[in-house]
Structure formats: structure tokens, C-alpha cells
Amino acid sequence: MDKATTLAHLALAERHVARGYEHIASQIRIIASLANGGHDTAVAENLLATFEDIQKMHLADRDRLKKELAEYPR
């Protein structure tokens, strides 16, 4: 992959990471609201775990792209 393409992919990965943190924070609020209302939180907690797993993938992709960028000549 050339440097310009890598930069574009990195920008997309950064957006995915940012949105991932937003989804996780929102899901935590949803779980708290459900718990405060006395509702079952199992499905919401499973979804949170999925969001966290996806976030790990986004972070790994971002880190891989950063490493790849560091290997290009300046």
C-alpha cells in the first residue's frame, strides 16, 4: 500500500476508534438506566462486550497502520 492510501486508511481507522468509544459510553449509560429501572441488563451487557471486542479490533488496525506509516521514508 502506498503512503497516501495508508494515510487515508489511518484516518478512517481513527474515526472508527472515536465512534467506538462513543458507542461504548452510550451502551454503559443504557445499562445503568436499565439497572436503575430494575430491568434485566444481560442483553445490553452482551452488546457492550461485542462493542468492546470490536473496539479492540479497531485499535489494533489503527496501531498497525501507524506502524506501517512509520516505516515509510520521510
N, C-alpha and C positions, 0 to 999 in steps of 0.2 A: 504494500500500500504506500502511496506517495505521501509526502508531508501534509499537503493540503487536505487530502482525504482523511488522514489521521486526525488533523485538527477539527475537521467537521464532525467526525465520529466522536471525538472527545467532547465537543460542545453538546452533542446530543446526549452523551452519557452523563454529563454534568446536569443537564435538565432532568434526566431520569432520576438521578440521585436526589435532586431537590424535591421533585414531585413525590418520590418515595418517602422522604421524611414527612412531607405533608400528609400523605395517606396514613402513615403510621400514627402520627399525632392525632389525626381525626379519629382513627379507629380506637385509640386509647380513650378519647373523650366519649365515644359511643359506648364502650364497655363500662366506663364509670357511670354514665347515665343509666344504662340498663341495670347495673348493680344497685344504684341508688333507688331505682324504681322497683327493686325486688324481682327483677326478671332474670331468666337464665342467660348467662353470658357465654356459654360453651361455643356456639356457632361464631359469635363475634371474636372470641379469643382464638379460634382456629383460623379465622380470616386474618387476624393480626399476625399470627405465626407465618402465614403464607406471605403477607406483605414483608415481614422481616426477612424471610428467605429470599424473596425477590430482591430486596434491598441489598443483601449480601452479594448477589449476582451483579447488580448494577455497580456496586462499589468495586468489585473485582474487575469488571470490564473497564471502568474508569481508570483504575490503577494500572491495568495492562496497557491502556492507550497512553497514559502519561509516561510509562517506562519506554514504550516504543518511540514516543516523541523525543525522549532524552537521548536516544541512540542516533538520531539524525544529526548530520553535521550542522553546525551553527552558521 
